[in-house]
Amino acid sequence: MVEKLMYINTQINGIVWGKYMLCFLLLIGIFLNVRTKGFAFFKWGLIYRTTIGSLFQKKEKKQGVTSFQAVSTALAGTLGVGSIIGVTTALTLGGAGSLFWMWISALLGMIIKYAEVVLAIHFRRRTGKDTYVGGPMTTLEYGCRLPFLGVLFSLFCIFASFGIGNLTPANTIAHTIQEYIPLSSFWIGIGIAVLIAIIILGKSQKIMKINEITIPVISIVYILACLYLLVCNIEQLPQAVSSIFQEAFTFSSGVGGVAGYGVTRAMHYGVSRGVFSNEAGMGSAPIAHACVANVHPVEQGFWGIFEVFFDTIIVCTITGLVVLTSGLMQSGMEGVALSVACFRQGFGDIGGMLFAFSIVSFAIPSIIGWYYYASECIRYLFQTPFMLKLYQIIFLGLLILGACMELQYAWEIADTLNGLMSIPNLLSLIILQKVVVKLTKEYMQAHRSG
């Protein structure tokens, strides 16, 4: 049964993440950059002041979801399982050059994520005081006038939440814990399911607040730990950087680089275990952004650019450099084992436990972030609370299954589901690119006039 399921999955994966899909995605990034005149590259001062810079300004407290809560939830969906474990997988598959192709893809992905968020805010719908529902589903229905595709995207998102937001993080948590504690995968899965049940059986804003606290703290701890490891291996850093560019254009590293970046979602076997690094093009993160109250579409779109930059250019890069300078690339290890080994090398057993704590701390918000995406899609599709309750039962049950699955199967299924989800979303970007350009021009004109 499992073999038949994986055979079907492989056939679908070959379609949704084949070479034509890869080229299609990259061309959309190039096209949007041309249409916006390199907006994502040349307006970094404005983007910084509107995003991170705004956190240091005193503002009147607003009701509803804040911009920072939304971006924390979006980052929760990718950091850790995608941007850390997936990087080590991409490097072992494609060599050092894979990191170069992540950078290239990220530069194109920034404008894709920006456009997704702008459209999600522009075409969202109010559901109550300071509460909204939005994302590619409302963009497709009210912007493209294609409600069928809105429904299709919502269904794909719900099923995708069972992959990247359930099976893979649960599997990663189980393997990480088993590095130190000889617990069975089943009981680890039970523990994960109980913890997630406690968190999600409340209001959606509770999920946002949890991510707002956990993601920044764990990100800072992880980045500082990686910087320490790089300082310890500083003599190996020049060679590591040189190898990234030297191997970037060989066939194997080119494939691995594409594999390691979530925007491309992998072209062939092995690539499916690569990073879903920032979800640009998938359409998931805009669901969180669409819930922000009292915000301009373009200003919220700036946070989308920041997400891609932080997730891939910063987190993926330092993770990759830690692996490349460790001297463990040829050890035969991959995934969690390789990442833990790098931290053990620099910090001893305490370092291994530090990494384990970090990856589990990233994976839990990832699970609840994807639960949030799916719950919003269910809210969009159905008016009855019964469907949400049914989804919760299935979601919690699959966490137990994910902890017990073979890692290879978990990543391959997640990769295919993500690919299906991105197709209607990318179509909306093509159809509504003029709306993105129009809103951007109007905002910049208003900004210049003060």
C-alpha positions in Angstrom: 0.0 0.0 0.0 2.8 2.4 1.0 4.7 1.6 -2.2 1.6 2.3 -4.4 1.1 5.6 -2.6 4.7 6.7 -3.0 4.6 5.7 -6.7 1.5 7.9 -7.3 3.2 10.7 -5.3 6.4 10.4 -7.4 4.4 10.7 -10.7 2.5 13.8 -9.4 5.8 15.3 -8.1 7.4 14.9 -11.5 4.7 17.1 -13.0 4.3 19.8 -10.3 8.1 20.2 -9.7 9.5 19.3 -13.1 12.0 21.5 -15.0 9.1 23.5 -16.6 7.7 24.4 -13.3 11.1 25.5 -12.1 11.6 27.8 -15.1 8.1 29.1 -14.7 8.7 30.1 -11.1 12.0 31.8 -11.8 10.6 33.6 -14.8 7.8 35.0 -12.7 10.4 36.4 -10.3 12.3 38.0 -13.1 9.1 39.4 -14.7 7.9 40.9 -11.5 11.3 42.5 -10.8 11.3 44.1 -14.2 7.7 45.3 -13.9 8.4 46.9 -10.5 11.8 48.3 -11.7 13.8 46.3 -9.1 11.7 47.6 -6.3 12.8 44.9 -3.9 16.5 45.7 -4.5 16.6 49.4 -4.5 14.3 50.4 -1.7 16.0 48.7 1.2 16.2 51.8 3.3 12.4 52.3 3.1 11.8 48.6 3.6 13.9 48.5 6.7 12.3 51.6 8.2 8.8 50.2 7.6 9.6 46.7 9.0 12.3 46.1 11.6 12.9 49.8 12.1 9.2 50.4 13.0 9.5 48.0 15.9 11.7 50.6 17.7 9.2 53.4 17.3 6.5 54.2 19.8 3.1 53.6 18.3 -0.4 53.6 19.6 -1.5 50.1 20.4 -3.8 48.6 17.8 -6.5 46.0 18.1 -6.3 42.8 16.2 -3.3 41.0 14.7 -0.1 43.1 14.3 2.3 43.0 11.4 5.0 41.5 13.6 2.7 38.7 14.8 1.9 37.9 11.1 5.5 37.8 10.0 6.5 35.6 13.1 3.7 33.2 12.1 4.9 33.1 8.5 8.5 32.5 9.6 7.3 29.8 12.0 6.2 27.8 9.0 9.7 27.6 7.5 12.4 28.1 10.1 14.0 25.1 11.7 12.7 22.1 9.7 12.9 23.9 6.4 15.7 26.4 6.7 18.0 24.4 8.9 17.6 20.7 8.4 16.8 21.2 4.7 20.0 23.1 4.1 22.1 20.2 5.3 20.1 17.9 3.1 20.7 20.2 0.1 24.4 20.4 0.8 24.8 16.7 1.0 22.8 16.2 -2.2 24.4 18.9 -4.3 27.6 20.1 -2.7 28.6 23.6 -1.6 27.4 25.2 -4.8 23.8 24.6 -3.7 24.0 27.5 -1.4 24.8 29.9 -4.3 21.6 28.8 -6.0 19.6 29.4 -2.9 20.8 33.0 -2.9 19.9 33.5 -6.6 16.4 32.0 -5.9 15.9 34.2 -2.8 16.7 37.4 -4.8 13.9 36.4 -7.1 11.6 35.1 -4.4 11.6 38.4 -2.5 9.4 40.2 -5.1 7.2 37.1 -5.4 6.5 37.1 -1.7 5.9 40.8 -1.8 3.3 40.5 -4.6 1.5 37.7 -2.8 1.2 39.7 0.4 0.1 42.9 -1.4 -2.7 41.0 -3.3 -3.8 39.2 -0.1 -4.3 42.4 1.8 -5.9 44.2 -1.2 -8.5 41.4 -1.8 -9.1 40.2 1.7 -12.6 40.2 3.3 -13.7 41.5 6.7 -15.2 38.9 9.0 -15.7 41.0 12.1 -14.2 44.0 14.0 -10.5 44.1 13.1 -10.7 40.5 11.8 -10.2 39.4 8.2 -9.8 36.3 6.0 -7.6 36.5 3.0 -4.8 34.9 1.0 -4.6 33.4 -2.5 -8.1 32.1 -2.1 -9.7 35.5 -1.8 -7.3 36.9 -4.4 -8.3 34.2 -6.9 -12.1 34.7 -6.1 -12.4 38.5 -5.9 -9.3 39.6 -7.9 -9.1 37.0 -10.7 -12.9 36.2 -10.6 -12.0 32.6 -10.5 -13.7 31.2 -7.4 -13.1 27.6 -8.4 -9.3 28.2 -8.2 -9.8 29.8 -4.8 -11.5 26.7 -3.6 -8.8 24.5 -5.2 -6.1 26.5 -3.5 -7.8 26.2 -0.1 -8.1 22.4 -0.5 -4.4 22.1 -1.6 -3.4 24.2 1.4 -5.4 22.0 3.8 -3.7 18.9 2.5 -0.3 20.6 2.4 -0.7 21.4 6.1 -0.6 17.6 6.6 2.8 17.5 4.9 5.2 20.4 5.6 3.1 21.5 8.6 2.6 18.1 10.2 4.5 15.0 9.0 7.9 16.6 8.4 8.2 18.7 11.6 6.8 15.8 13.8 9.3 13.5 12.1 12.2 15.9 12.7 11.2 16.4 16.4 11.1 12.6 16.9 14.5 12.0 15.3 16.0 14.9 17.2 14.8 13.7 20.6 15.9 10.2 19.8 19.5 11.5 19.5 19.5 11.9 23.2 16.5 10.0 24.7 15.7 6.4 23.8 12.0 6.9 23.4 9.8 5.2 20.8 8.6 7.4 18.0 5.0 6.5 18.9 5.2 8.0 22.4 7.1 11.1 21.1 4.2 11.5 18.6 1.7 11.3 21.4 3.5 13.9 23.3 3.6 16.3 20.3 -0.1 15.8 19.6 -1.0 16.6 23.2 1.1 19.7 23.3 -0.3 21.0 20.0 -3.8 20.2 21.1 -3.3 22.4 24.1 -2.1 25.3 22.0 -4.6 25.1 19.0 -7.8 24.7 21.0 -8.1 28.4 21.4 -8.4 31.6 19.4 -6.2 32.1 16.3 -4.7 35.3 17.8 -3.3 33.1 20.6 -1.3 31.2 18.0 0.0 34.6 16.7 1.1 35.7 20.1 2.9 32.5 20.8 4.9 32.8 17.6 5.6 36.5 18.2 7.4 35.5 21.4 9.1 32.2 20.5 10.4 32.9 16.9 12.5 36.0 17.7 14.0 34.5 20.8 14.9 31.1 19.3 16.2 32.8 16.1 18.6 35.0 18.0 19.8 32.1 20.1 20.4 30.0 17.0 22.1 32.7 15.0 24.5 33.6 17.9 25.3 29.9 18.3 26.1 29.6 14.6 28.2 32.7 14.6 30.3 31.3 17.5 30.8 28.1 15.5 32.0 30.1 12.5 34.4 32.0 14.7 35.8 28.7 16.0 36.3 27.5 12.4 37.3 30.9 11.0 40.3 29.4 9.2 38.1 27.2 7.1 35.7 30.0 6.2 37.6 31.4 3.1 37.8 27.9 1.6 34.1 27.3 2.3 33.1 30.5 0.6 35.3 29.8 -2.3 33.9 26.3 -2.7 30.3 27.8 -2.9 31.2 29.7 -6.0 33.5 27.1 -7.6 30.9 24.4 -7.3 27.9 26.5 -8.2 28.0 25.8 -11.9 28.7 22.0 -11.9 25.8 19.8 -12.8 25.4 18.2 -9.4 25.7 21.3 -7.3 23.3 23.2 -9.6 20.7 20.5 -9.1 21.4 20.5 -5.3 21.1 24.3 -5.1 17.7 24.2 -6.8 16.8 21.4 -4.4 17.8 23.3 -1.3 15.6 26.3 -1.9 11.8 26.2 -1.1 10.8 28.5 -3.9 11.7 25.8 -6.5 10.3 23.0 -4.4 12.6 20.4 -6.0 12.9 19.1 -9.6 13.6 15.4 -9.1 14.2 12.6 -6.7 16.3 13.6 -3.6 15.5 17.2 -4.2 12.2 16.6 -2.5 14.1 16.5 0.8 15.5 20.0 0.1 14.6 23.1 1.9 11.2 24.7 1.8 13.1 27.7 2.8 10.8 30.7 2.6 7.6 29.5 0.7 7.8 32.3 -1.8 5.4 31.3 -4.5 3.4 28.8 -2.4 0.9 31.3 -1.1 0.8 30.2 2.5 2.4 33.1 4.3 0.0 35.7 2.8 -2.8 34.0 4.7 -1.2 35.2 8.0 -0.4 38.6 6.6 -4.0 39.1 5.4 -5.2 39.1 9.1 -3.3 42.2 10.0 -5.6 45.1 11.0 -5.2 48.6 9.7 -2.3 48.2 7.3 -1.5 49.3 3.8 -1.0 46.4 1.3 2.4 47.7 0.2 3.8 48.2 3.7 2.7 44.7 4.7 4.3 43.5 1.5 7.6 44.9 2.8 7.4 42.3 5.5 7.2 39.6 2.8 10.5 40.8 1.4 12.0 40.8 4.9 10.8 37.2 5.4 12.6 35.9 2.4 15.8 37.8 3.2 15.9 36.7 6.8 14.9 33.1 6.1 17.2 32.4 3.2 20.0 35.0 3.0 20.6 35.0 6.8 19.5 31.7 8.4 20.1 29.4 5.4 23.5 31.0 4.8 24.9 30.7 8.3 23.6 27.2 8.6 25.3 26.2 5.3 28.6 27.9 6.3 28.5 26.1 9.7 28.2 22.8 7.9 30.8 23.6 5.3 33.4 24.8 7.8 32.9 21.8 10.1 34.8 19.3 8.0 31.9 16.8 8.4 30.5 17.1 4.9 32.1 13.7 3.9 31.0 12.0 7.1 28.0 10.3 5.4 25.6 12.0 7.8 22.7 14.1 6.7 19.7 16.0 8.1 19.3 16.1 11.9 22.4 13.9 12.5 24.7 16.2 10.5 23.4 19.3 12.1 23.7 17.9 15.6 27.2 16.7 14.9 28.3 20.2 13.8 27.0 21.6 17.1 28.6 18.8 19.2 31.9 19.6 17.5 31.8 23.2 18.6 30.0 23.0 22.0 30.4 19.3 23.0 27.4 17.4 24.2 25.9 20.6 25.5 26.0 22.0 22.0 24.2 19.0 20.6 21.4 19.5 23.2 21.4 23.2 22.4 20.7 22.4 18.7 18.1 19.9 19.7 16.3 22.4 21.8 16.5 25.0 19.0 15.2 22.7 16.3 12.3 21.5 18.5 11.5 25.1 19.4 11.4 26.0 15.7 9.3 22.9 14.8 6.5 23.4 17.3 5.7 27.0 16.0 6.0 25.5 12.4 3.2 23.0 13.2 0.9 25.6 14.8 1.6 28.1 12.0 0.5 25.6 9.3 -2.5 24.6 11.4 -3.4 28.3 11.3 -3.1 28.5 7.5 -5.3 25.4 7.1 -7.9 26.6 9.6 -8.2 29.9 7.7 -8.8 28.0 4.5 -11.5 25.9 6.3 -13.1 29.1 7.6 -13.1 30.4 4.0 -14.7 27.2 2.6 -17.1 26.2 5.3 -19.5 28.1 7.6 -19.9 25.3 10.1 -17.5 24.6 13.0 -17.9 20.9 12.4 -15.3 20.8 9.6 -12.7 22.6 11.8 -13.3 20.0 14.5 -12.9 17.2 12.1 -9.7 18.7 10.7 -8.3 19.1 14.2 -8.8 15.4 14.9 -7.1 14.4 11.6 -4.3 16.9 12.1 -3.5 15.6 15.6 -3.7 12.0 14.6 -1.2 12.6 11.7 1.3 14.1 14.1 1.6 10.6 15.7 2.0 9.0 12.2 4.6 11.6 11.2 6.8 10.9 14.1 6.8 7.2 13.2 7.2 7.5 9.4 10.4 7.1 7.4 12.0 10.5 6.9 12.2 10.0 3.1 8.5 9.4 2.8 7.6 12.4 4.9 9.6 14.9 2.8 8.5 13.5 -0.6 4.8 13.7 0.3 5.2 17.3 1.7 7.1 18.4 -1.4 4.3 17.2 -3.8 1.6 18.8 -1.7 3.5 22.1 -1.7 3.8 22.0 -5.5 0.1 21.5 -6.0 -0.6 24.4 -3.7 1.7 26.8 -5.6 0.1 26.4 -9.1 -3.1 28.4 -8.6 -1.2 31.0 -6.5 1.3 31.6 -9.2 -1.5 32.0 -11.8 -3.0 34.8 -9.7 0.4 36.6 -9.7 0.4 36.6 -13.5 -3.2 37.7 -13.9 -3.0 40.5 -11.3 0.6 41.7 -11.8 -0.8 45.1 -13.0 -2.6 45.5 -9.7 0.7 45.0 -7.9 2.4 47.5 -10.0 -0.4 50.0 -9.7 -0.5 49.8 -5.9 3.3 50.0 -5.6 3.4 53.2 -7.8 0.6 54.8 -5.9 2.3 54.1 -2.6 5.7 55.4 -3.8 4.1 58.6 -5.1 2.3 59.2 -1.8 5.6 58.5 0.0 7.6 60.9 -2.0 5.0 63.6 -1.5 5.1 63.1 2.2 
